[in-house]
Amino acid sequence: MAYSDFTGHEFSRRSLLRGGAALAGGGMLATLPFGSALQAHDVGEAWPRVAAEIEKYLKEKKVANMIATLGWNQDKLHTVGGGTLSMGGATKADENSLYRIYSMTKPITGMLAMQLISEGKMGLDQPLSDILPSFANMQVQKEYDGAITEENLEPAKNPITIRQLLTHTAGLGYQIIQQGPIMEEYYRLGLAPGQVSRMPIPGIPTIEPAESLELFADRLATVPLVYQPGTKWSYSVSLDLMGRVIEVVEGKPFDRVMQDRILGPTGMTSTFFTVPKSEVGRLTANYAVFGDQLIPIDPAASSIYLDKPAFPFGGAGLVSSPYDYDRFLRMLLGKGMIDGTRVLSEGAVMVGTSNILPDTVDLTGSWTEGQGYGAGGRVVGCTYGWGGAAGTAAMVDFKRDLRAQLFTQYMPSEAYPAQAKFYELLEADLAAKYGV
């Protein structure tokens, strides 16, 4: 069906790009034995509720593919589910297929920042303006999402810190969250660090993003904060801004630092800001959910991810495979080590995956109320993780040595309850099988 047929539907960049709100699970899991079923590659029998839910999505053609991966400690990953790269396609989706992971980029950027902190190249509570001086004298809205005129602004009472950037407590806005004049200002300045499709989608304005991370940061510094720094949790562009911080601290482009510091050493050879033409045969199609219809908004052959982005989006820019992202999770469970290679310091991992929210922050009414937040991911007990706007999710549980992921491609992520329910079903399967 043509896009013009949906001009009457409520659809927005906000609903498309927002993801991760329900992720990292509740109080999860317990130390478990390695049952014999877990030595098989496909472990649907060991996770019957997870398998049944995925099979239901596939059978009802709600998605083209859906794959869960699970692993214990440093054991190889095991899969549940399947499908094809596109609806009606013949190529099977598997752990090596490529998915737009959107905000699952944030934990990678966050852990990269934590490594630089562990090396003393910047401080967790260091003022941002020490590194990016243009953020020294920020203005703040008196009324949240209200006017951005002089009478509705006041000076920031405290400086933005690196900790606040990592935990969405700096007071920065987000084009997928804000409304009214400040949202319009983000659009006007090209402060939209993410991409969905090269094709026009009804209800979504066409935005020309800032041409570089430097320009993105400089323009962002001219926009008022939506909250006083360190006072409220509010999902934001802070991990994209962290990309600029990282490249200034390291003196080289952010994407090169990520490649040299995390992707390369971890063996993540299928994680890209730009998908190489040679890999398009592994790329899934992305769909928008309109009622009971799936509309292709980013087919693999013409995907916007085949083009180089305006700049590397540290908050939502990566494409990855289940196998690759599982290596990132394995590295975290290894406290910075994977296959004998030290990628991150143990301190960087253990601090970054713990609750590092500022003591001054109010979580009331936020996505993280009653929970914690680490470097780019939610923290609940001993679990750390986040999700993406196209239905993906990932977490590690340090107490139980478990890592778990869900990969699929549909937008907006709240169109189906798959992300949140994934963790509920994991818990139910474990409780039924092991009594925990």
Secondary structure, 3 states (H helix, E strand, C coil): CCHHHHCCCCCCHHHHHCCCCCCCCCCCCCCCCCCHHHHCCECHHHCHHHHHHHHHHHHCCCCCEEEEEEEECCCCCEEEEEEECCCCCCCECCCCCEEECHHHHHHHHHHHHHHHHHCCCCCCCCEHHHCCHHHCCCEEECCCCCCCCHHHEEECCCCCEHHHHHCCCCCCCCCCCCCCHHHHHHHHCCCCCCCCCCCCCCCCCCCCCCCCHHHHHHHHCCCCECCCCCCECCCCCHHHHHHHHHHHHHCCCHHHHHHHHHHHHHCCCCCECCCCHHHHHHECCEEEEECCEEEEEECHHHCHHHCCCCCCCCCCCCEECHHHHHHHHHHHHCCCEECCEECCCHHHHHHHCCCCCCCCCECCCCCCCCCEECCCCEEECCEEEEECCCCCEEEEECCCCEEEEEECCEECHHHCCHHHHHHHHHHHHHHHHHCC
